[in-house]
Amino acid sequence: MNLGITGKWALVCGASKGLGYGCAQALAREGAHVVIVARGAEALQAAAERLRQDAEVPQGTQVEPIAVDITTAEGRAKVFAFRKDYDIVVTNAGGPPPGDFRDWDREAWIKAVDANMLTPIELIKATVDGMAERGFGRIVNITSSSVKSPIDILGLSNGARSGLTGFVAGVARTTKLASNNVTINNLLPGTFDTDRIKTTLEGSAKKTGKSVDEVRQLRVNAIPARRLGTPDEFGTACAFLCSAQASYVTGQNFLIDGGAYPGTY
């Protein structure tokens, strides 16, 4: 299927690996020019080279890596200095560390909210009006399945990402955006085979006294699909939400979890 985004410019955050890279890859394979952002310059350059050498990425597709911390005003300024107008924005930030809420001080909460709520809001604010003027815009926020089914050791993520979800529910439904072909949706990953799940499993193992392998197997056993998700299939879902065909979908939370969370329909 031609998704109608060839030649569009996409900003993909946290794209050096994992789900962010999966989204960048899927968009580039559809012919969208991608500006990929992450803090680690070396890993980001390696990701850019993989995309440029991908046989499924059409010739002429541009891949531009910008190594910045997108959660800072300085980082965002560099991204928008490269290009002011983006047609697609995929927000993504590494989740806050797991733990016990009794151990989190105000600084930990502010850091979590800044990365997982306020930064996406700043990127939305900086781009949606231009999108509306041009008559096309897609924003996809990578949040978490914990928004629908909170995980006790991920309280920082539960709180910050739920705040973003509430914000998006309102702004995505404003007439100025929706009537001008600008959509905002959230992708909620369940358990995917990324570095993030390794950290979560280690936190669970520490709390329960089980080994990481035991905790991992228990997690897999709780998923009806009996496997972890892959960044490739996650990226494909992201590309669809960015497509011309998804123009009537906005303000939605797409849970991609292999059927792991019953009752979230």
N, C-alpha and C positions, 0 to 999 in steps of 0.2 A: 504493500500500500504506500502510495506517495503521500507523505504527511503534510506537504505544503509548507515546509519550513526551509527549503533550500535557499541559501543566500541570506537567511536571517542571522542576526548576531545574538549569540547567547553568552551570558555571564554565568559561569558555574563555580560555585564556592566549594571549598574543601575537596578539590577535584584531583588531588595527587594520588588518591587510592580509594578503595572501598566503594561505597554507594555513590559518592560524588563523581568518581572516575567513571563508574558505570553509566551515569547520566550523561557526562561529557562525551563518552564514546558513542552512545546511542544517538545523540544529537548530531555529532560529527558525521556519523554514518548516513544520516538523513540529509547531509549537505549543509547543515548550519555551521557558520563560522563560530568557533568557541574561544572565549577568553577564560582560561582556567586559572583559579586562584587558590593558593595555599601558603602557609607560612614557610615550609621547608623548601628552599630553592632547589636543592639537588633532586629531591624526590619529584618536585613539580616539573623540572626539566626532563626527567626520565619519563614522566607521564606524557608530556608533550611529544616526545620522540616516538613513543609507542603509538600515539594517535596519528602522527604524521606518516608512520610506516604501516598503518592498518590498511590492508588491501580493500576493506569494505568502505573506507572513507573516500568519497569522490575526489578526483583531482581538482585542484583549485580551492579546496576547503581550507580556510585559514585556522591555524591553532596558535594562540598567543598566550604563553604563560606569564603571569605576573605574581611574583613572590612577595606577598604582603600579609599582614594581619588584618583581615577584613573587619574585625570587631573594633578597630580603631578608626578615628576620623581621618588620620593620615593615610591609612591603608585604603580606605574608600576613595579618598581624593586621588590617589594614584590610579585606581581602577577607572575612575571617571575622567581622568586626564587623558588616558589612552583613548577612550571612546565615551562620549556623553550619552548616546542613545543606544539602548539595548532593546531588542525585541522580546527576548526571553531571559528570565533571571531564575536561577535555581539556587536557593539559599540552603546552606548546610554548614553546621558547626559541630565539632566534636562534642559529644555529650559530657556533662559534668561527671566527676568521679562518683562511684557508688559509695555508700557508707551509711552511717547511723545519723539521723537528723540531729541528735543531741550533740554531735561533734561539729556541726556546721555553724560557723559564726556569720556575722553580717557580710563580711567580705566575700565569703564563699557564695552566699546567696546573690549578691550583687554581680559577681563574676558570671554566675550561671544565667541570670536574667539578661545581662548585657549580651552574652554570646548567643543565647538561644531564643531570645524574644526581641530585645531592642535592636540588635543588628539587622535581623530580617525586616523589621519595621522601617529602619532607616533606608534599606535598599528598596523597599516598596515605595516609600515616599519619594525617593530620588528618581524613580523610573515610570511610575504608572501614568502620570499626566502626559508625558511625552508619548507613551504608548497609545493613550486615548486619542491624542491629536493625529497620530498616524493611522489609527484604525486597526491596530493589531498589538496584542501584548499577552504574554503568558508568564505568570509567576508560579513557581512550584516550590513550596517549602518542605524540606525533608525534616520531619519531626520524629515521632516515635509511636510505636504501638502502646506505650505507657500512657498516652493521652486518653485512650479508651479503656485500658486495663492497667492501672498504675502498679508499678513494681516497688515493693517496700524499700529496697536498698537504693532506688533511683529517685529519691524524693526531690533532689535539685532539678533533675530533668522533668519529672512529673509537673512540678510547679511552673517552671519557666516555659515549657513547651505548651502547657495548657493555656497560659496567658496569651501566647501567640495565636493559638487556635481560636480563642475568643475574639481577638482583634480581627483576624481574617474573616471570621463569620460575619462581621459587620461590614467591613470595608469592601469585601468582594461583591456584596449585594448593592452597592451604591449604583444608581442609574448611570451616572457619568462614565463609570468604568464598564459595567456590563453591557450597556447599549452601544459602546464603541469597541466591542470585540476584545476587551481586556478581561482576562480571567485570572483568578487567584485560587489555587488549590493546595492541599497538603497531602504529602505521601507519608504514610505511617508504616515504617518497616517493622516487621516482627523480628525473628531471629535469623540474621543473615551471616554468612561466613565472611566476616571482616575482623579487623583488629579490635573494633569496638566490642564485639561479643566476647573476645578473649578476655578483655578487662572485666566485663560483667561476670563472666564465669569464674574468674579468679576471686572476685568479690564475694560471690555466692559460696565458693568453696571455703573461703576463710571464715565466713559466717556460720556455715553448717558443719565444718570439720571434715567434709568429704574431699576427695581428690578432684582436680579440675576435670579429668576424664569422666569420673562418675557424674559430676554435675552436668557436663556436656551431654552425656547419654540420656540422663533424665530429661533434659530439655528437648532433645530430639524425640524421645518417646512421647512427649506431650504434644507433639505436632502431628496432626493427622497425615500430613504429607510424608512424615518420617524422614525428613531431611532439613538442612538449613537452606535458606534462600541464597541465590547468587546475585552478585552485583549486575551481571548482564541482564537478567530478567527484570531487576528493579529499574535499570536504565531504560528498558523498553517501555515500561509503564510511564516513566517520566516523559519520554519522547511523545507518547500518545497524548498526554495532558497538554503538551506544548504544540500539538498539531492543529491544523485548520479544522479537522474533523471534531475536535473537542471544544468548539466555540460555544456550545450550549451548556457547558459544565463549569460551574464556578462556586466557590465557597464550600467545597466538599472535602471530606477527609477519607482518603483511600487507604484502607488497611490491607497490607500485603503480608500475610502471616502464615500461609499454608494451612489455614483453618484452625490455628492454635487458640483463638480467643472466642469461645462460645458466648452468645448473648449480645455480641456487638454487630447488629444487623441494621 
